[in-house]
Amino acid sequence: MSATGPAAPVAPAPPAPVWTVPGPPEEVARSYRAQGWWRATETFATDLRRVAARHPGRTALVQHRTIASGDRHLVELSYARLDLYVDRFAAALAALGVRTGDPVAYQLPSRWETAALFLACVRLGAVALPVLPGFGGRGLGQLLALSQARVCVVPDEWEGVPYAELLASLAPGLPWLRHRVVLGAARPTGAVDFVRHFLRAPHERGPFGRRTPPADAAHRVCLMVGVADAGDSYRAVLHSPNTLYAGCLALGAPAGPGARPHGAVSYSALPLTSLASLLYAVCRPLTVGGTGVHQDVWTAEGCLDLMATSGVEHAFAAPAQWAEVLAAQRGAPRRLPRLRSAMSGGRTRTPPELLGALPKALGAPVRAVWGTPELGLGSVARGDIPAERAGESDGVPVAGLEISALPGHDRGPDAAPALRVRGPSVCLGVLRAGSSAPVPAWGEDGGWVDVGDRGRADGLGGIRVTARAEHRGGAFFLVPVDRVESALLAHPKVREAVVVPWTDAEFGERPCAVVVPATEDAPPALLELREHLAARDVPATALPTRLELVGSLPLDDRGAVRRDGLRTWLERLRPGRPRGSA
């Protein structure tokens, strides 16, 4: 494989498939552009360069970074600095042989380098394939094979998982993978050193120069979103800068394109390799000259500190994360004077109790949202409807989005329960395992894409998602924690229970049940708890794969469970096979 250190220009390799997908008919694309949903030529790399030229010192990214001592410090990147690094990264990819249309994979923590790598792919015209850390080595291998990525970037080790070693073990079965790149200690696995090749080498001054996106870059595939399917298989949802731009507009103004706040500060608690964070904390801020905020290691206390010190105005997190934030805020309140709005949801529903308590704790309105990898944001709660507060409605669709369950968009009696969507933010197509080419959204079905969920109209002009796609998996933030915990407490052998993440090197982030047994002499077993949960319609991907029995749960001074302490304790149980593992 690749030698460690800066790589010289390489000879052309056999051509890899270029994942191109036909877009909508020209009259549809023209309509999207006329309404302001799509752009003719501009991309997020264009936005970055424009703001860097006008306001070079403005802060583009803020990162709460964990350092070796366990402490944290803020890393801030100006627009000028980010633009320079995006140029450098794009030229560095070109020096590795990456060309327009080539897939570039990365499975990295939420660091500014992750955001810059995506933007470098956009500027170069390559296709970014961000892989959730929760997918583990198995998911990474399947997505690399599916995409036939030319380059893959991973950390040497992160939160106990040896990513560099895992990637090296996968490489012999991936003939299209030309370069392994490691952020950290690259030499032990013979990989390209990310710091030397991407950060320190001024490639933008060399033969590859400053990159300019292809003229049709706004319409081309720029992003593959990996999705876990049933049977441990994966597929990739294909987006263009235009579908992502429409998704950004939906996040910023669900009513449709119009006046947008300039310089907004947006925070996302989800990994930067997720579509939600990519839209909310990278792409959307660039379109308004704002600031994206994120943290590399999730803790509720760190989230609150970061929002307070960075002046976050808009925040997005999964319900499980907001539940931890609520407990932390009640224990040690932080003032969040600039917070104007918060969103909760995505692939899991926000419990009504949480939705009711968060606004007071945060001092800002909180809206539940529904979304999928195929479209980004799909619906937003209105906030003043009793059905929403009771969990009986998932809000109204964002402007421009058609949903099959709503009146006027019915796809017929056979298709009515399945939620199909069509609109400017919907993906261009889907690439499935075993297929030689993606299936375009604008094919025989006229732009309608099945998102895997089921739902119906709520009778109030919105939708009610009745069943979320159970085959989605690969990250703990997709687990409906409140639902799993409630079901566990219904088991006769369980007195107390919480669900927290643990990391398996092969399978990624998985749920662990930490249980206080009802009686010490007859504790529950993992298998019987899984059967108990499955009988209560808990999704297969949310079933705990590990069980830890304890005498009591750690509580803070307000009586809330210290989930961060439990996660640390679980990590300390390495090495060896954990007790109760599936």
N, C-alpha and C positions, 0 to 999 in steps of 0.2 A: 504493500500500500504506500501511502504518501510518506515522504521523509519529514522529520520534525523540522520546523522552522519555515522561513519564507519560501514560497514555492515559485520556481521560475515558470514562465509561460510554457504551456504544454502543447504537444501536437494534437490535432483534432482526433477525437475518438469516434467510433461508429455512432451514427446518429441515433439519439434517443427519441422516443415518441414525444411529439409536441402536443400537449393536451389542449387542443383548440375545440371550442364548442360554438356552433352557430347561435347567434342571439335571436331576439325577437324580429318579426318582420319590420321593415324599415319604417312603416307608418306608425308602429307601436313605439319604436325607439325615438322617432321624431316627436311623438306626443310626450314621452318621458322627458325629453330635453326641453320641449316648450314649456312644460309645467315646472321645470327646475329640478326634477328628480335626478336627471343624468346630466353629464357634461360632455362636451364634444371632444376635447383633447386633454383636459387637465386631469391630473391624478394627485394623490396625497404627496407624492414627491414634488409635484409642482407647488402645492400649498406650502410645503416646508421651505423650498427655495425662495418663494415670494416673501414670506414673513421674515426669513433670515436676511433678505436684502433690505427690507424696510425697518425691521426692529431686531437687529442682530443680538442685542443684549437681553431680550425678553426670554424668560424661562420657558423652555419647551417641556422638559421632563423633570420630575422630582422622584427620587427613589429612596425608600427607607432600606438601607443595606445592612445585612448582618455581617459582622466581621469575626475574625478568628476567635476573639475573646468572648464572643457571645453578645457583646454590646452592639448597638446600632448607631449609624450616623446617616445624615442626609447627603445624597449625591444630587446635585442640580446641574442640568445641562442647558445652556442657552440655545436659541435657535441657530445661531452661527456655528456653535460647536457641534450640534447635532447634524447640521447640514454638511459640515466638513467630514464627520465620521460616516455619514451615509454615502457620500462620494467615495471615501476611502474603502468602505466595505464593498460597494458595488464594483470598484476596480479590483479589489482583492478577489472577489468571486470570479470576475472575468479572467484574472490571472490563473485561476484554478480550472479554466476551461468552460465556465458556465456561460451559456449563450441565451439569447431570447427564447423563451418557452421552456427552458430547462427547469426541472423541479429542484428546489433546495430545501432540505429538511432540517429542522432544529428542534431539539428537546431540551430547553433551557429554563432556568428559573426566571422569575419576573425581575429582570434587570434591564437597564437601559440598553445594553447591547442587544437584547432580544428585540426590542422595538426598532433599533437602528438596522438590524439585519432584515426585518420585514420591509422596511422602507428602501433598503438597498436593492432588494429583489424587485420592488416596484420600479425603481429608477433604472435598473438594468433590463427590465422586461422579462425577468425570470418569474417562476411560480413558487411562492413560499408555501411550505408545508410545516406549520407549527404543530408539534406533537405534545399533547398534554403530559406532564410528568406522571399523572395517574395512570396512563396507559401501560407503563412498565416496558420491559425489554421485549415481551411478546408482541405487544401492540406496535411498538416502534418497528420491529422487523416486518410485520405484515404491511404497514403503511409504506415502508421503504420499498418493498417488493411491488406493491400496488402502483405507486407513483413512478417507480424507476428513477428515484432521485439520484442526481450526480454527486451531490455533496451533502453530508450530514454533520451538524454541529451539536455537541453535547458537552456537559461539564465532566470533569474527571470523576468527581463524586459529589453527590448532593443528598443531604438528609439520609445518609447511610446507604445509598444506592450507588454502586460502582458503574456509572453510565459508560465511561470510556471502555471498560473491560467488556461490558455487554455489547457495545457496538462492534468492538473488535471481534467478538465471537460470532456476530451475525454476518460480518463482511464476506466470508468465503461463499455464502449463499446468495450474495447480491452482486451479480456481475456488472450492473450498471453503476454501482457506487464507486466513483473514482477517487474520492477523497474523504477521509475521516478527519474531522477537526475537533480539537478538544480545548475547552476553556479551563485552564488549570495545568496540571502535570500531564503533558502530551507525550513525552519521551517514552514512558514505560510501555505504551501500546503502539508506538511507531506512528502516531498521528501528527497532523499539522498542528502547530502551536497557535492557538487563536490570538493570543496576545502579540506574538511576534509577527504573524502574517497579517492580521486584520487591524490591530490597534497601533502598532509601532511602525510598520512599513508604510511610507507615504505613497501608496500606489496611485493616488490621484495625480501625482506629478510625473508618473511614468508613462509607458506606451499606451496604457488603457485610458488614461486621462479622466476628466470629469464626464460622467455618463449623462445622457439625455434619454428619457423614455421613448420608445418607438411612437410614431405618429398616431397609431391606433391603440395605444396602450390602455386608454380608458375603457375600451370594449373587450380587451383580451382577458383571459383567465390570469389572475395574479395570485390567487389564494386557493389552496386545498384545505378544507376543514375535515379532519379525520373524525369518523363516527364509528362507534362500536356497534355491531349488529349481533343478532342471536347466533349462537353457535361459535362464539369467539372469532368471528370474521369482522373485517373492517371495510368501510367504503369512504370515499372522499367526495365532499360537496364542493363544487367549483364556483367561485365568485370572481367577479371582475371589479376594478376600481369603481365602476358605476353602480353596481349592486351594493357595494359597501358604502358608497357615498349616500345612496338613498337610505341605507340603514342608519347612517349618522344623522341624517335629517329627521328620521323617525324618532331617534333618541332625544334629539334636541328640541324638536317641535312636533309632537305626535299629530298635530292638526295639519301638517304639511309644510312644504317649503315656504319661507317667509323671512321676516326679520329674525336674526339670530344674535344672541349675546356675544360680544367680542371679548376675548381674553378670559373666558370662563375657565375655572379650575375644576377638573373632573377626576374623581378617584374611582378605581375599581378594585375590589378585593379578590376577584377571581384571577387565576393565572394569566399572564400575558400571552400564553399560547392558546387561550380560549378565544372564540369569536367575540364574546361579550366584552372582554377587556380590550381586545384589539380595536373594536369599534369605540368603546367608551373612553379609554384612557390613552389611545394613540391617534386614531384617525379623526375622531370628532374634534378633539382639541386643535389639531392642525388646521381644520377647515375654518376655525374662528380665531386663529392666532392665540389659542389658549394654552393651558398647561395640563399635562397628564401626570397623575400621581399614582404610585403603586408601591408595594412592599414585597421584598423577595421571600420572606418567611411570614406566613400568616399568624398573627395573634390578635385577639380582640383589643388588648391594651395598646399594642402597636398601631392598630388601625385608628383608634381614637386619638392617640398622640399625633399621628401623622395628619389626620384631618384638622386637628386644632392648630398645629404649627404651620401647615402649608396653606391654610385659608381655603380649604376645599368648599366649593359651592354646590357640587352635584356628586352624589355617591351611588355606587351600585354594588350589591353584594347578594350572595345566595341566602335564602332563609336561615340555613344552619349557621352561617356567619353572623347574620344580624341577631340571632338568638344569643350568641356569645357576646356580641357588642352590647346588647341590652343588659345582660348580667354584669358586664364590666362597668358600664356607665352607672348602673345603680350602686355598685360598690365604691367607685371613685369617679364621680362626675367630672367631665371635662366641658368647658365652654366651647361651643361651636358656633360663634356669632355669624360666620359667613355662610354656613350651610343653608341652602335654599330649597333643596329637594333631594329625595333619596328614592331609589328603586329597589325592589326586592322580588326575586323570582327567577324566571327563566325556564329551566327544565323541571323545577320542583315548585309546588304550590306553597304560598306563604300562609301559615296558620292564622286564622282570624284574631286569636289572642295576641300574637306577635304584632300583627298589623295595627291592632288597637293601642298597644303599649309603646311602640317605637316613636311616634311623633312627639310625645311628651318628653321622652328621654333624650331625643336628638334636637328638639326645638325646631323641627322642620317637618313639612308634610312628607309622608311616605306612601308611594304608590306600588301596588302589586303589579307585576308584569308577567306576560307569557311570551316565550320566544323559542325558536329552534335554530339549529345550524343552517337550515335551508333558507332562512329569511332574517335572522337577527331578531329584532323586536317585532312581535306580532300584535299584541294588544296591551292596553294600559288601563288600569282601574281608574274610574272617574273620581273615586274618593269620597263620594257623598251618597252612595247608593246602598241601602240596607242589604241587598243581595250580595254585594261585594264584601261588606263587612262580615257577613255570615258565611263567606266562602262559597256562595252559590253562583257567582259570576266572576269571570276573568277579565272583565272590562270590555272596551270597545276596540275594534281594529284600528291600527294607525292609518292615517290618510294614505290613499293610494293602494291599499292592500285589499284584495278580494279574498274572502274565505268561503269555502263551499257550503258551510253549515248555515250561512245567513240567507235570509230571503233575497231572491233575485240572483243567487249564485248556486242554487241547488244543482248538484251533479247527478241527480237521479236517485231513485230509492235504493239501489244497490250500493251506491257510493256515499250516501248521506252521512253515515256515522264517521267515516274517515275524514279527517281535516285535510283539505287540499287548499293550497294558496296560490295566488298569482298577483304579481305587482312588480314595481321597479326595484325592490330590495330582495326579491326572490332570486336564488342562485341560477346560474346559466345551465347547470346540468349536474349529473352525479356519475362518478366513476366507481363501478363495483368490482369486487374481486372476481377474476376469471374473465372479465370483459376486455376486449381489445381496444375499445373506444368508449368515451363517456356517453351516457344517455342524455340528450339535450332536453332542457325544460320546454323549449319552444319547438317541439316536434309534433307528433300526431295528436298530443293532448292539448295543444294550444296554449302552452305556458303554465298549465296547472301542475303543481308538484305536491305529492303526498308527503306530509311531514311525519307520518307514523303515529300521530296522536289521534284521538277520537273525541268528538264533541258535538255540541248542538247550540242552537240559538238560545239565549237566556230569556228571551221575551221582552227585553228592554233595549234592544238595538245592539247588544253585545253578544259574547259567546261564553259558553261554559265548557271547559275542557273536561270531559268525563273520564278519560283514560289517557295517561301520558305514556309515551313509547317505552315499554319496559326493557327493550333491548339496548337502550342507551346506557353506557357505562363508562368506566375508566377514570373516574375522579370522585373524591368524597363529596365535593360540593354538589354533585348531582343526586346524592342520597337524601330522601325525605326523612330527616332525622327524627322529627317530632312524631311522624307516623310509625316509624320502627320502634321508637322508645315506648310509645303508648301501647303498641301490640305486645312488646316484651313484658310490660307490667301486668298484662292480662294473663300471663302464664302463672299457674298456681305455685310453681317453685321459685318465682322471682319476687323479691321484696322491693329492690331498687335496681334501676338499670339506666345506663347512658350509652350512647353510641359515639365513638370517636375514631379517627382514621389511624391506620397503621400502614406501613409501606413494605410491600413485597417486591423484591428486586425483579422478579420475572413478570408478575402480573400488575405491579403498580400499586396505587393507593386503594385500599380496601377498608370496609367498615369492621370495627371490632366492638363486640358487646362486652362492657364491663358491668358485671352483675353481682349484687349482694343477694345470696340465696335466702329463700324464706326460712329454711332450716339448714343447719350445717351438715347434718348427716344425710341429706338427700338433695344435693345440688343438681341443677339442670345440666344436661350435656349440650354441646353445640348442635349436634344433629337434631335433637328434639326441639330446640329453639328455632332452628331453621324451618323444620316442618310446621311448627306452630305459626311462624310468620307467613310462610307460603300459603297456609290455609286461610289466612286473613288477607290475601291478595297483595302482600308486600312484593314489589318487583324482584325478580331473581337477582338483578344487579345490586339491590340494596340489602340482600341477606348477609348477615355478618359471616365473615370467613375466619374469624378468630373469637375465642371466648376467654375472658379472664375473670376469675372468681375472687372477690375481695370481701373483707369483713365489713368495710364501710367505704363510702365515697368521700373524697376530699372536698371540703366546703370552705368558702371564704367567710369573712366576718358578717356577711349578710345572708348566709345560708345557701348561696348558689354553688353548684358543683364547679370545681376548678378543672375545666376540661383541658386547659393548657398543661396543667400539672399531670393529668392522666396521659396526655400524648407523650410528654417527656418520659414518664415512667415506662410506657410501652416501648419506646426506643431503647431504653436501658436494658431491656430483656434480651437484646441481641448479645452475642451471636447464638446460633442454634435455632432449632425449630421451636416456635413459641408454643406454650401450653395451650391446648384446645384448638390448634390450627386445623382448618379444613384441608 
